[in-house]
Amino acid sequence: MKKKSLGLLVVVLVLSAILAACGGKSSSGSSSGEVTIEFMHSSVEKERLDVIKKLIADFEKENPKIKVKQIPVEEDAFNTKVVTLARSGKLPAVMEVSQDFAKVMDKDELIDQDAVKDVIKSVGEDNYYEGATNLVRSEDGDSYIAVPLSGWIQGIWYNKKALSDAGFEEPKSWADVEKVAKKFTNKADKKYGIAIPTAESTISEQAFSQFALSNKANVLDKKGDITIDTPEMKEALQYYKDLSAYTMPGSNDVTEIKDAFMNGTVPMAMYSTYILPSVYEEGDPSNIGFAIPEEKEKAVYGTVSGLTISAGLDDEQKKATKKFIEYLSEPKNMTTWVLMSPGGAQPVNKEVVEQKAYKENEVIKSFGDLPNEIAASFNDIQVFGLVDGKNFTKMGDITSSGIIAQMVNNVTVGGGDVSDDLKAAQKKAEEGN
């Protein structure tokens, strides 16, 4: 699972007085009519830098009056870098952002929503999976805070042969999942039924959210009021606690979950699509199944990596920036971007899965029909804080505070009482907002 999506979001404190300067010092025009824009992203590996360099070169060839300067930044330092640049009035024109951090930026009015919306309309709103655009909607539901570029989906990955040999089909409901997990757990032999996150980290919030939302429990209601301590959330948290009896002891984070599934300690694991490259390299792609835990309804957790546009750009900078993002959003170029991490990064645009380069990629082909099934799951995405088309920015603050992850860790690892921890989480969230 990508680090940026797992790390806690930093709290951005930016004075509105600097907004007019944002982007203006990082993008410049010249007397010849040439304009330079900066593009900050988190692909620092040489192989990825070479791909992006080629995309930029091709864009500049088609648009000789526009120059794009790459600013690659390590994922762990990315959000902090944005804060630093915003405070100094040097925010790049284009930034790759997660949906959660885009909320934090939008709350501080660092994003040009109108420009972002223009790009999405130019690309075609209907070309995106609905869930992908929902994740980057503005709080009022009328605009967008980032242009989706790629994403990933979370669910339960399972060993098809192991389950079949034990007499099980694909687990589709909460009851199915627990039944399989119980059957395979033999603590004396250090074998467990399922690997789920229990650490005090964002992955625990993400995994738990998928169960909660399938039980119609959300952290916020349609008014934006905090609704952690509810009967529906209690049922979900109690189930998650019960399920943790069949996972490895201790605080399980990204590494522990992935390792347990890959080495056969468990036949099921709650993880993102970033497990697929490892399965391709070390396992049997034809033997992995994908299930979505369902109770009252289907709920898929997913995340989007998008491109956002800084507020405060002048007309020429804005025009150049929109043109660059529109170029990267062309199906063939989005395909090139997604295939920098085939299997892990997922298409957010329906046209990508129809591209020859995508369908004939060696990794994608090895999984048969699974990639199309996963991509289509973007239509079922639900996340905490997204309610009736409104994407509340305060959810970014709740996630960054770690309140939900602390609650999950305390009831699963710490042996805490579900009712008491729900009340404590509700109080902390209310005090922080």
PASEMI-70042 format. One record per residue (C-alpha): residue number from 1; residue in one letter; x, y, z. Coordinates in pm, whole numbers. Layout:
// residues N
+-----+-----+--------+--------+--------+
!   n ! res !     xx !     yy !     zz !
+-----+-----+--------+--------+--------+
! NUM !   A !      X !      Y !      Z !
...
+-----+-----+--------+--------+--------+
//
This chain:
// residues 433
+-----+-----+--------+--------+--------+
!   n ! res !     xx !     yy !     zz !
+-----+-----+--------+--------+--------+
!   1 !   M !      0 !      0 !      0 !
!   2 !   K !    151 !    334 !    -95 !
!   3 !   K !    309 !    522 !    190 !
!   4 !   K !    143 !    851 !    116 !
!   5 !   S !   -200 !    705 !    161 !
!   6 !   L !   -100 !    540 !    490 !
!   7 !   G !     88 !    819 !    659 !
!   8 !   L !    -94 !   1060 !    887 !
!   9 !   L !   -180 !   1387 !    719 !
!  10 !   V !     -6 !   1695 !    846 !
!  11 !   V !   -223 !   1983 !    961 !
!  12 !   V !   -183 !   2270 !    721 !
!  13 !   L !   -182 !   2617 !    875 !
!  14 !   V !   -162 !   2871 !    597 !
!  15 !   L !   -264 !   3237 !    615 !
!  16 !   S !   -505 !   3340 !    342 !
!  17 !   A !   -290 !   3648 !    278 !
!  18 !   I !    -32 !   3441 !     90 !
!  19 !   L !   -282 !   3283 !   -146 !
!  20 !   A !   -240 !   3543 !   -414 !
!  21 !   A !    129 !   3452 !   -426 !
!  22 !   C !     76 !   3077 !   -453 !
!  23 !   G !    199 !   2952 !   -785 !
!  24 !   G !    299 !   3297 !   -905 !
!  25 !   K !    663 !   3253 !   -803 !
!  26 !   S !    689 !   2893 !   -920 !
!  27 !   S !    547 !   2953 !  -1269 !
!  28 !   S !    671 !   3229 !  -1490 !
!  29 !   G !    615 !   3385 !  -1826 !
!  30 !   S !    861 !   3556 !  -2058 !
!  31 !   S !    868 !   3828 !  -2318 !
!  32 !   S !    869 !   3558 !  -2588 !
!  33 !   G !    532 !   3433 !  -2467 !
!  34 !   E !    680 !   3120 !  -2316 !
!  35 !   V !    544 !   3006 !  -1979 !
!  36 !   T !    705 !   2769 !  -1730 !
!  37 !   I !    504 !   2568 !  -1478 !
!  38 !   E !    626 !   2345 !  -1197 !
!  39 !   F !    495 !   1992 !  -1147 !
!  40 !   M !    548 !   1836 !   -804 !
!  41 !   H !    497 !   1460 !   -768 !
!  42 !   S !    614 !   1168 !   -553 !
!  43 !   S !    765 !    939 !   -818 !
!  44 !   V !   1131 !    962 !   -724 !
!  45 !   E !   1245 !    624 !   -858 !
!  46 !   K !   1462 !    652 !  -1172 !
!  47 !   E !   1235 !    426 !  -1377 !
!  48 !   R !    932 !    643 !  -1297 !
!  49 !   L !   1121 !    968 !  -1342 !
!  50 !   D !   1220 !    853 !  -1691 !
!  51 !   V !    855 !    780 !  -1777 !
!  52 !   I !    739 !   1119 !  -1653 !
!  53 !   K !   1030 !   1291 !  -1828 !
!  54 !   K !    917 !   1133 !  -2156 !
!  55 !   L !    555 !   1240 !  -2098 !
!  56 !   I !    670 !   1597 !  -2033 !
!  57 !   A !    896 !   1597 !  -2339 !
!  58 !   D !    611 !   1480 !  -2561 !
!  59 !   F !    382 !   1746 !  -2414 !
!  60 !   E !    639 !   2021 !  -2467 !
!  61 !   K !    688 !   1908 !  -2827 !
!  62 !   E !    315 !   1954 !  -2888 !
!  63 !   N !    311 !   2280 !  -2688 !
!  64 !   P !    643 !   2457 !  -2758 !
!  65 !   K !    542 !   2769 !  -2563 !
!  66 !   I !    497 !   2573 !  -2238 !
!  67 !   K !    784 !   2436 !  -2028 !
!  68 !   V !    723 !   2194 !  -1741 !
!  69 !   K !    973 !   2161 !  -1458 !
!  70 !   Q !    957 !   1840 !  -1253 !
!  71 !   I !    986 !   1856 !   -873 !
!  72 !   P !   1006 !   1497 !   -744 !
!  73 !   V !    963 !   1471 !   -365 !
!  74 !   E !    976 !   1159 !   -145 !
!  75 !   E !    629 !   1050 !    -32 !
!  76 !   D !    713 !   1075 !    338 !
!  77 !   A !    816 !   1440 !    294 !
!  78 !   F !    556 !   1540 !     34 !
!  79 !   N !    281 !   1686 !    252 !
!  80 !   T !    527 !   1879 !    467 !
!  81 !   K !    689 !   2017 !    151 !
!  82 !   V !    352 !   2149 !     35 !
!  83 !   V !    305 !   2328 !    367 !
!  84 !   T !    650 !   2485 !    347 !
!  85 !   L !    606 !   2604 !    -10 !
!  86 !   A !    257 !   2740 !     59 !
!  87 !   R !    385 !   2945 !    352 !
!  88 !   S !    657 !   3099 !    136 !
!  89 !   G !    420 !   3169 !   -153 !
!  90 !   K !    600 !   2925 !   -386 !
!  91 !   L !    341 !   2653 !   -434 !
!  92 !   P !    391 !   2468 !   -767 !
!  93 !   A !    124 !   2508 !  -1030 !
!  94 !   V !     52 !   2134 !  -1051 !
!  95 !   M !     72 !   1885 !   -763 !
!  96 !   E !      4 !   1515 !   -734 !
!  97 !   V !   -208 !   1469 !   -420 !
!  98 !   S !   -404 !   1204 !   -239 !
!  99 !   Q !   -775 !   1265 !   -191 !
! 100 !   D !   -724 !   1311 !    185 !
! 101 !   F !   -449 !   1569 !    153 !
! 102 !   A !   -645 !   1749 !   -117 !
! 103 !   K !   -917 !   1800 !    146 !
! 104 !   V !   -665 !   1958 !    381 !
! 105 !   M !   -538 !   2187 !    105 !
! 106 !   D !   -889 !   2279 !     -2 !
! 107 !   K !   -985 !   2369 !    353 !
! 108 !   D !   -707 !   2627 !    345 !
! 109 !   E !   -818 !   2756 !      4 !
! 110 !   L !   -500 !   2647 !   -174 !
! 111 !   I !   -682 !   2487 !   -468 !
! 112 !   D !   -841 !   2648 !   -773 !
! 113 !   Q !  -1163 !   2445 !   -780 !
! 114 !   D !  -1293 !   2611 !  -1095 !
! 115 !   A !   -978 !   2527 !  -1291 !
! 116 !   V !   -988 !   2166 !  -1171 !
! 117 !   K !  -1354 !   2138 !  -1265 !
! 118 !   D !  -1279 !   2276 !  -1613 !
! 119 !   V !  -1025 !   2000 !  -1671 !
! 120 !   I !  -1258 !   1723 !  -1555 !
! 121 !   K !  -1534 !   1853 !  -1781 !
! 122 !   S !  -1289 !   1871 !  -2070 !
! 123 !   V !  -1179 !   1510 !  -2013 !
! 124 !   G !  -1542 !   1406 !  -1969 !
! 125 !   E !  -1700 !   1341 !  -1629 !
! 126 !   D !  -1873 !   1028 !  -1758 !
! 127 !   N !  -1541 !    877 !  -1865 !
! 128 !   Y !  -1436 !    840 !  -1501 !
! 129 !   Y !  -1564 !    573 !  -1268 !
! 130 !   E !  -1823 !    749 !  -1053 !
! 131 !   G !  -1652 !    649 !   -729 !
! 132 !   A !  -1328 !    810 !   -843 !
! 133 !   T !  -1486 !   1149 !   -905 !
! 134 !   N !  -1688 !   1126 !   -583 !
! 135 !   L !  -1362 !   1097 !   -389 !
! 136 !   V !  -1239 !   1431 !   -523 !
! 137 !   R !  -1564 !   1627 !   -505 !
! 138 !   S !  -1566 !   1955 !   -319 !
! 139 !   E !  -1748 !   1978 !     11 !
! 140 !   D !  -2054 !   2142 !   -147 !
! 141 !   G !  -2064 !   1870 !   -414 !
! 142 !   D !  -2063 !   2125 !   -697 !
! 143 !   S !  -1696 !   2116 !   -794 !
! 144 !   Y !  -1374 !   1914 !   -762 !
! 145 !   I !  -1047 !   1945 !   -572 !
! 146 !   A !   -829 !   1723 !   -793 !
! 147 !   V !   -832 !   1556 !  -1134 !
! 148 !   P !   -819 !   1176 !  -1084 !
! 149 !   L !   -514 !   1014 !  -1242 !
! 150 !   S !   -486 !    669 !  -1081 !
! 151 !   G !   -601 !    493 !   -766 !
! 152 !   W !   -612 !    173 !   -569 !
! 153 !   I !   -882 !    -49 !   -427 !
! 154 !   Q !   -891 !   -231 !    -94 !
! 155 !   G !  -1065 !   -558 !    -20 !
! 156 !   I !  -1010 !   -913 !    101 !
! 157 !   W !   -762 !  -1108 !   -105 !
! 158 !   Y !   -789 !  -1484 !    -72 !
! 159 !   N !   -614 !  -1802 !   -178 !
! 160 !   K !   -871 !  -1968 !   -404 !
! 161 !   K !   -724 !  -2318 !   -378 !
! 162 !   A !   -692 !  -2307 !      1 !
! 163 !   L !  -1055 !  -2203 !     43 !
! 164 !   S !  -1180 !  -2449 !   -218 !
! 165 !   D !   -991 !  -2740 !    -60 !
! 166 !   A !  -1158 !  -2654 !    271 !
! 167 !   G !  -1501 !  -2649 !    110 !
! 168 !   F !  -1548 !  -2272 !     87 !
! 169 !   E !  -1654 !  -2050 !   -200 !
! 170 !   E !  -1576 !  -1678 !   -222 !
! 171 !   P !  -1666 !  -1513 !    111 !
! 172 !   K !  -1924 !  -1244 !     40 !
! 173 !   S !  -2078 !  -1155 !    375 !
! 174 !   W !  -1944 !  -1074 !    720 !
! 175 !   A !  -2059 !  -1417 !    834 !
! 176 !   D !  -1877 !  -1587 !    546 !
! 177 !   V !  -1552 !  -1408 !    625 !
! 178 !   E !  -1566 !  -1497 !    993 !
! 179 !   K !  -1653 !  -1860 !    919 !
! 180 !   V !  -1351 !  -1900 !    690 !
! 181 !   A !  -1122 !  -1716 !    932 !
! 182 !   K !  -1228 !  -1939 !   1220 !
! 183 !   K !  -1179 !  -2259 !   1017 !
! 184 !   F !   -818 !  -2179 !    925 !
! 185 !   T !   -703 !  -2049 !   1265 !
! 186 !   N !   -469 !  -2280 !   1456 !
! 187 !   K !   -272 !  -2065 !   1696 !
! 188 !   A !    -65 !  -2359 !   1821 !
! 189 !   D !     78 !  -2393 !   1469 !
! 190 !   K !     92 !  -2015 !   1422 !
! 191 !   K !   -166 !  -2032 !   1145 !
! 192 !   Y !   -442 !  -1773 !   1127 !
! 193 !   G !   -757 !  -1725 !    923 !
! 194 !   I !   -718 !  -1364 !    810 !
! 195 !   A !   -468 !  -1080 !    828 !
! 196 !   I !   -634 !   -750 !    918 !
! 197 !   P !   -479 !   -423 !   1035 !
! 198 !   T !   -477 !   -366 !   1411 !
! 199 !   A !   -192 !   -115 !   1444 !
! 200 !   E !   -247 !    246 !   1538 !
! 201 !   S !   -206 !    360 !   1179 !
! 202 !   T !   -416 !    487 !    892 !
! 203 !   I !   -446 !    141 !    734 !
! 204 !   S !   -651 !     33 !   1038 !
! 205 !   E !   -897 !    317 !    978 !
! 206 !   Q !   -915 !    226 !    609 !
! 207 !   A !   -980 !   -143 !    673 !
! 208 !   F !  -1233 !    -82 !    949 !
! 209 !   S !  -1414 !    180 !    739 !
! 210 !   Q !  -1498 !    -80 !    477 !
! 211 !   F !  -1686 !   -289 !    732 !
! 212 !   A !  -1848 !     12 !    898 !
! 213 !   L !  -1973 !    163 !    574 !
! 214 !   S !  -2115 !   -172 !    462 !
! 215 !   N !  -2325 !   -153 !    781 !
! 216 !   K !  -2431 !    205 !    692 !
! 217 !   A !  -2213 !    359 !    964 !
! 218 !   N !  -2026 !    679 !    879 !
! 219 !   V !  -1813 !    916 !   1086 !
! 220 !   L !  -2018 !   1214 !    964 !
! 221 !   D !  -2383 !   1259 !    871 !
! 222 !   K !  -2524 !   1468 !    586 !
! 223 !   K !  -2502 !   1781 !    802 !
! 224 !   G !  -2136 !   1717 !    878 !
! 225 !   D !  -2208 !   1628 !   1241 !
! 226 !   I !  -1987 !   1360 !   1400 !
! 227 !   T !  -2161 !   1023 !   1426 !
! 228 !   I !  -1901 !    781 !   1559 !
! 229 !   D !  -2096 !    659 !   1862 !
! 230 !   T !  -2395 !    499 !   1691 !
! 231 !   P !  -2552 !    151 !   1703 !
! 232 !   E !  -2439 !     81 !   1345 !
! 233 !   M !  -2079 !    176 !   1424 !
! 234 !   K !  -2092 !    -33 !   1742 !
! 235 !   E !  -2198 !   -341 !   1544 !
! 236 !   A !  -1913 !   -287 !   1299 !
! 237 !   L !  -1650 !   -232 !   1568 !
! 238 !   Q !  -1766 !   -535 !   1765 !
! 239 !   Y !  -1745 !   -745 !   1448 !
! 240 !   Y !  -1394 !   -615 !   1374 !
! 241 !   K !  -1288 !   -697 !   1729 !
! 242 !   D !  -1433 !  -1048 !   1699 !
! 243 !   L !  -1260 !  -1097 !   1364 !
! 244 !   S !   -926 !   -990 !   1514 !
! 245 !   A !   -933 !  -1310 !   1722 !
! 246 !   Y !   -842 !  -1490 !   1399 !
! 247 !   T !   -553 !  -1266 !   1295 !
! 248 !   M !   -190 !  -1258 !   1406 !
! 249 !   P !   -127 !  -1132 !   1761 !
! 250 !   G !      4 !   -780 !   1821 !
! 251 !   S !    -28 !   -461 !   1620 !
! 252 !   N !    -42 !   -565 !   1256 !
! 253 !   D !     54 !   -303 !   1001 !
! 254 !   V !    122 !   -306 !    626 !
! 255 !   T !    432 !   -528 !    635 !
! 256 !   E !    288 !   -790 !    872 !
! 257 !   I !    -31 !   -827 !    667 !
! 258 !   K !    143 !   -859 !    333 !
! 259 !   D !    404 !  -1103 !    466 !
! 260 !   A !    142 !  -1324 !    632 !
! 261 !   F !    -51 !  -1362 !    307 !
! 262 !   M !    253 !  -1413 !     88 !
! 263 !   N !    413 !  -1676 !    313 !
! 264 !   G !     92 !  -1874 !    363 !
! 265 !   T !     35 !  -1790 !    729 !
! 266 !   V !   -316 !  -1678 !    634 !
! 267 !   P !   -546 !  -1762 !    338 !
! 268 !   M !   -710 !  -1415 !    347 !
! 269 !   A !   -579 !  -1062 !    391 !
! 270 !   M !   -727 !   -713 !    401 !
! 271 !   Y !   -501 !   -511 !    172 !
! 272 !   S !   -487 !   -282 !   -128 !
! 273 !   T !   -421 !   -370 !   -491 !
! 274 !   Y !    -53 !   -306 !   -417 !
! 275 !   I !    -35 !   -669 !   -312 !
! 276 !   L !    -78 !   -777 !   -677 !
! 277 !   P !    278 !   -695 !   -797 !
! 278 !   S !    414 !   -921 !   -523 !
! 279 !   V !    172 !  -1198 !   -615 !
! 280 !   Y !    286 !  -1166 !   -976 !
! 281 !   E !    653 !  -1186 !   -883 !
! 282 !   E !    640 !  -1441 !   -601 !
! 283 !   G !    309 !  -1627 !   -619 !
! 284 !   D !     41 !  -1758 !   -855 !
! 285 !   P !   -168 !  -1482 !  -1017 !
! 286 !   S !   -434 !  -1734 !  -1120 !
! 287 !   N !   -489 !  -1840 !   -759 !
! 288 !   I !   -579 !  -1505 !   -601 !
! 289 !   G !   -938 !  -1398 !   -549 !
! 290 !   F !  -1086 !  -1063 !   -449 !
! 291 !   A !  -1383 !  -1027 !   -215 !
! 292 !   I !  -1572 !   -730 !    -76 !
! 293 !   P !  -1708 !   -773 !    279 !
! 294 !   E !  -2079 !   -700 !    276 !
! 295 !   E !  -2343 !   -664 !    546 !
! 296 !   K !  -2631 !   -425 !    470 !
! 297 !   E !  -2474 !   -310 !    142 !
! 298 !   K !  -2156 !   -329 !    -63 !
! 299 !   A !  -1882 !    -85 !     34 !
! 300 !   V !  -1537 !    -68 !   -123 !
! 301 !   Y !  -1259 !    142 !     22 !
! 302 !   G !  -1046 !    306 !   -239 !
! 303 !   T !   -825 !    605 !   -286 !
! 304 !   V !   -739 !    835 !   -574 !
! 305 !   S !   -414 !   1000 !   -668 !
! 306 !   G !   -499 !   1317 !   -854 !
! 307 !   L !   -352 !   1634 !   -994 !
! 308 !   T !   -458 !   1960 !   -837 !
! 309 !   I !   -409 !   2320 !   -945 !
! 310 !   S !   -280 !   2592 !   -715 !
! 311 !   A !   -491 !   2894 !   -639 !
! 312 !   G !   -346 !   3230 !   -742 !
! 313 !   L !   -207 !   3149 !  -1087 !
! 314 !   D !   -230 !   3421 !  -1351 !
! 315 !   D !   -431 !   3354 !  -1666 !
! 316 !   E !   -138 !   3229 !  -1878 !
! 317 !   Q !    -10 !   3000 !  -1603 !
! 318 !   K !   -358 !   2864 !  -1543 !
! 319 !   K !   -416 !   2803 !  -1913 !
! 320 !   A !    -84 !   2618 !  -1944 !
! 321 !   T !   -150 !   2414 !  -1630 !
! 322 !   K !   -494 !   2305 !  -1746 !
! 323 !   K !   -355 !   2206 !  -2084 !
! 324 !   F !    -80 !   1995 !  -1919 !
! 325 !   I !   -325 !   1808 !  -1694 !
! 326 !   E !   -561 !   1753 !  -1985 !
! 327 !   Y !   -268 !   1600 !  -2173 !
! 328 !   L !   -182 !   1364 !  -1887 !
! 329 !   S !   -552 !   1275 !  -1867 !
! 330 !   E !   -565 !   1146 !  -2223 !
! 331 !   P !   -631 !    767 !  -2206 !
! 332 !   K !   -298 !    668 !  -2360 !
! 333 !   N !   -106 !    891 !  -2119 !
! 334 !   M !   -310 !    782 !  -1816 !
! 335 !   T !   -232 !    425 !  -1921 !
! 336 !   T !    139 !    506 !  -1926 !
! 337 !   W !    107 !    654 !  -1576 !
! 338 !   V !    -87 !    357 !  -1434 !
! 339 !   L !    155 !    107 !  -1584 !
! 340 !   M !    444 !    257 !  -1388 !
! 341 !   S !    307 !     22 !  -1119 !
! 342 !   P !     98 !   -238 !  -1304 !
! 343 !   G !   -153 !   -415 !  -1082 !
! 344 !   G !    -92 !   -183 !   -788 !
! 345 !   A !   -207 !    143 !   -944 !
! 346 !   Q !   -556 !    111 !  -1090 !
! 347 !   P !   -731 !    296 !  -1374 !
! 348 !   V !   -981 !    562 !  -1268 !
! 349 !   N !  -1091 !    626 !  -1625 !
! 350 !   K !  -1298 !    363 !  -1807 !
! 351 !   E !  -1112 !    424 !  -2132 !
! 352 !   V !   -780 !    309 !  -1985 !
! 353 !   V !   -888 !    -54 !  -1948 !
! 354 !   E !   -965 !    -55 !  -2323 !
! 355 !   Q !   -617 !     63 !  -2420 !
! 356 !   K !   -408 !   -198 !  -2602 !
! 357 !   A !   -103 !   -117 !  -2390 !
! 358 !   Y !   -302 !   -186 !  -2073 !
! 359 !   K !   -469 !   -507 !  -2189 !
! 360 !   E !   -143 !   -649 !  -2326 !
! 361 !   N !     73 !   -561 !  -2027 !
! 362 !   E !    234 !   -881 !  -1896 !
! 363 !   V !    132 !   -823 !  -1534 !
! 364 !   I !   -226 !   -726 !  -1616 !
! 365 !   K !   -271 !  -1026 !  -1849 !
! 366 !   S !   -148 !  -1269 !  -1584 !
! 367 !   F !   -448 !  -1197 !  -1359 !
! 368 !   G !   -711 !  -1277 !  -1622 !
! 369 !   D !  -1043 !  -1098 !  -1566 !
! 370 !   L !   -948 !   -978 !  -1218 !
! 371 !   P !   -811 !   -633 !  -1324 !
! 372 !   N !  -1142 !   -542 !  -1491 !
! 373 !   E !  -1335 !   -661 !  -1186 !
! 374 !   I !  -1116 !   -449 !   -959 !
! 375 !   A !  -1139 !   -137 !  -1178 !
! 376 !   A !  -1518 !   -164 !  -1190 !
! 377 !   S !  -1519 !   -171 !   -809 !
! 378 !   F !  -1447 !    203 !   -818 !
! 379 !   N !  -1820 !    245 !   -876 !
! 380 !   D !  -1889 !    100 !   -529 !
! 381 !   I !  -1643 !    317 !   -339 !
! 382 !   Q !  -1746 !    465 !     -7 !
! 383 !   V !  -1524 !    644 !    242 !
! 384 !   F !  -1573 !    807 !    580 !
! 385 !   G !  -1679 !   1169 !    539 !
! 386 !   L !  -1837 !   1126 !    195 !
! 387 !   V !  -2212 !   1162 !    244 !
! 388 !   D !  -2479 !   1220 !    -22 !
! 389 !   G !  -2227 !   1364 !   -268 !
! 390 !   K !  -2071 !   1593 !     -7 !
! 391 !   N !  -1702 !   1533 !     67 !
! 392 !   F !  -1652 !   1698 !    406 !
! 393 !   T !  -1307 !   1852 !    447 !
! 394 !   K !  -1316 !   1805 !    826 !
! 395 !   M !  -1273 !   1430 !    767 !
! 396 !   G !   -914 !   1503 !    669 !
! 397 !   D !   -854 !   1647 !   1014 !
! 398 !   I !  -1020 !   1348 !   1185 !
! 399 !   T !   -805 !   1105 !    989 !
! 400 !   S !   -486 !   1302 !   1058 !
! 401 !   S !   -567 !   1302 !   1431 !
! 402 !   G !   -560 !    922 !   1435 !
! 403 !   I !   -879 !    896 !   1640 !
! 404 !   I !  -1032 !    607 !   1445 !
! 405 !   A !   -703 !    416 !   1422 !
! 406 !   Q !   -652 !    455 !   1798 !
! 407 !   M !  -1001 !    323 !   1862 !
! 408 !   V !   -946 !     17 !   1643 !
! 409 !   N !   -607 !    -56 !   1798 !
! 410 !   N !   -742 !    -26 !   2149 !
! 411 !   V !  -1032 !   -268 !   2104 !
! 412 !   T !   -835 !   -526 !   1903 !
! 413 !   V !   -491 !   -519 !   2066 !
! 414 !   G !   -558 !   -340 !   2392 !
! 415 !   G !   -869 !   -538 !   2484 !
! 416 !   G !  -1074 !   -222 !   2522 !
! 417 !   D !  -1451 !   -212 !   2560 !
! 418 !   V !  -1629 !   -133 !   2232 !
! 419 !   S !  -1889 !     98 !   2387 !
! 420 !   D !  -1634 !    289 !   2594 !
! 421 !   D !  -1397 !    337 !   2300 !
! 422 !   L !  -1675 !    459 !   2073 !
! 423 !   K !  -1775 !    720 !   2329 !
! 424 !   A !  -1412 !    827 !   2374 !
! 425 !   A !  -1360 !    858 !   1998 !
! 426 !   Q !  -1680 !   1059 !   1959 !
! 427 !   K !  -1569 !   1299 !   2233 !
! 428 !   K !  -1219 !   1344 !   2089 !
! 429 !   A !  -1355 !   1410 !   1741 !
! 430 !   E !  -1603 !   1667 !   1871 !
! 431 !   E !  -1334 !   1843 !   2074 !
! 432 !   G !  -1108 !   1861 !   1768 !
! 433 !   N !  -1374 !   2016 !   1546 !
+-----+-----+--------+--------+--------+
//
